[in-house]
């Protein structure tokens, strides 16, 4: 995160009611995919398109865009900082998670995990960290299971290969 993004987020957090902050964060996150599309980036960063049209374009991507968000877009467009929207969205999402004490994470495994298992892991972590944690299951080639909750700085991994190596080492030491 850039320091400039953090300043915009700080201003938003200080001026927006806590109940609306989560909605603004969700709206801002919904615009982030536009910054990954080459055609849309061309529109957003074209010099021959007015700032007002760029702001109107961004607000058209959000149903019922909040006035604070419109003002943020206008301010970013005025100073040529529309490229900061994705980092502002990430930082705001992080701040909202801290304020509301609700965090999102992922469970990575090489096997499909049932929704019951994922919710059980989330419930246990929520108790451990005294917070609300929502987990999403992702399948990958990781040999074991790993849980990541980035906003809490938590990464817990259990590798099958590592367990086998430690078990073999323990057996060899005992012989």
C-alpha positions in Angstrom: 0.0 0.0 0.0 1.2 3.4 -0.8 1.2 6.1 1.8 -1.0 8.2 -0.4 -3.6 5.5 -0.5 -3.5 5.2 3.3 -4.2 9.0 3.6 -7.3 8.7 1.4 -8.5 5.8 3.4 -7.8 7.6 6.7 -9.9 10.5 5.5 -12.7 8.2 4.5 -12.7 6.4 7.8 -12.7 9.7 9.7 -15.6 11.2 7.7 -17.9 8.3 7.0 -20.3 6.8 9.5 -19.1 3.3 10.5 -22.4 1.7 9.4 -21.9 3.1 5.8 -18.2 2.3 5.7 -18.7 -1.4 4.8 -21.0 -0.5 2.0 -18.6 2.0 0.6 -15.8 -0.6 0.8 -17.9 -3.2 -1.0 -18.8 -0.7 -3.7 -15.1 0.3 -4.2 -14.1 -3.4 -4.3 -16.7 -3.9 -7.1 -14.9 -1.3 -9.3 -11.4 -2.9 -8.9 -11.9 -5.5 -11.7 -12.3 -2.6 -14.2 -8.7 -1.6 -13.5 -7.6 -5.0 -14.7 -9.4 -4.8 -18.0 -7.1 -3.3 -20.7 -10.0 -1.6 -22.6 -11.4 0.0 -19.4 -8.0 1.1 -18.3 -7.6 2.8 -21.7 -10.7 4.8 -21.0 -9.7 5.7 -17.4 -6.3 6.9 -18.3 -6.9 8.5 -21.7 -5.8 12.2 -21.8 -8.5 13.2 -24.3 -11.4 12.1 -22.0 -12.5 14.6 -19.5 -12.2 14.0 -15.8 -16.0 14.3 -15.4 -16.6 11.6 -17.9 -14.1 9.3 -16.1 -15.8 9.9 -12.8 -19.2 9.3 -14.4 -17.9 6.1 -15.9 -16.6 4.8 -12.6 -19.9 5.8 -10.8 -21.9 4.0 -13.5 -20.2 0.8 -12.5 -21.8 1.0 -9.0 -25.5 0.7 -8.4 -26.5 3.6 -6.1 -23.1 5.1 -5.7 -22.6 6.9 -2.3 -21.9 10.6 -2.4 -18.6 10.2 -0.5 -17.4 7.7 -3.1 -18.3 10.0 -5.9 -16.4 12.8 -4.2 -13.4 10.4 -3.8 -13.5 9.6 -7.5 -13.7 13.3 -8.3 -10.7 14.1 -6.1 -8.6 11.3 -7.5 -9.5 12.3 -11.1 -8.6 15.9 -10.3 -5.1 15.0 -9.2 -4.6 12.3 -11.8 -4.6 9.5 -9.2 -7.3 7.2 -10.4 -4.7 4.4 -10.6 -4.8 4.4 -6.8 -8.4 3.0 -6.7 -7.4 -0.7 -6.3 -4.9 0.0 -3.5 -7.4 2.3 -1.8 -10.0 -0.4 -2.1 -7.6 -3.0 -0.5 -6.6 -0.7 2.3 -10.2 0.3 3.0 -11.3 -3.3 3.1 -8.5 -4.0 5.6 -9.6 -1.1 7.8 -13.2 -2.1 7.7 -12.3 -5.6 8.8 -10.3 -4.1 11.7 -13.1 -1.8 12.7 -16.0 -4.3 12.4 -13.8 -7.2 13.7 -14.8 -9.3 10.7 -12.1 -11.0 8.7 -12.0 -13.0 5.5 -9.5 -15.7 4.7 -8.9 -18.8 2.5 -8.3 -22.5 3.2 -6.0 -24.0 0.6 -5.9 -27.8 0.2 -5.2 -30.4 -2.5 -8.5 -32.0 -1.7 -12.1 -30.7 -1.9 -13.2 -29.6 1.6 -16.8 -29.8 2.6 -18.5 -26.6 3.6 -19.0 -28.1 7.1 -15.2 -28.6 7.5 -14.5 -25.0 6.3 -17.1 -23.6 8.6 -15.7 -25.7 11.5 -12.2 -24.3 10.9 -13.6 -20.8 10.7 -15.5 -21.3 13.9 -12.4 -22.6 15.7 -10.2 -19.7 14.4 -12.9 -17.2 15.4 -12.8 -18.5 19.0 -9.0 -18.6 19.1 -8.6 -15.0 17.9 -11.8 -13.6 19.4 -13.1 -12.3 16.2 -15.4 -13.2 13.3 -13.7 -15.1 10.5 -15.2 -16.2 7.2 -13.2 -18.7 5.1 -13.4 -19.6 1.5 -12.1 -23.0 0.3 -9.6 -23.1 -2.6 -8.2 -26.2 -4.2 -4.5 -26.2 -5.2 -1.5 -28.5 -5.5 -0.4 -27.7 -1.9 0.2 -31.1 -0.3 -1.7 -30.6 3.0 -3.9 -27.8 4.3 -3.1 -24.1 4.8 -5.3 -21.3 6.3 -4.5 -17.7 5.5 -6.3 -14.7 7.1 -4.3 -11.8 5.7 -6.0 -9.0 7.6 -5.0 -10.7 10.9 -1.5 -11.7 9.7 -2.3 -15.4 10.3 -1.0 -18.2 8.2 -1.3 -21.7 9.5 0.0 -24.6 7.4 0.1 -28.4 7.8 2.1 -30.0 5.1 1.8 -33.8 4.6 5.4 -33.9 3.2 6.8 -32.1 6.3 4.9 -34.4 8.7 6.3 -37.5 6.9 9.8 -36.1 7.1 9.5 -35.3 10.8 8.0 -38.7 11.5 10.8 -40.4 9.7 13.4 -38.3 11.5 11.8 -39.1 14.9 11.8 -42.9 14.1 15.4 -42.7 13.0 16.4 -40.9 16.3 14.6 -43.5 18.4 16.5 -46.4 16.7 
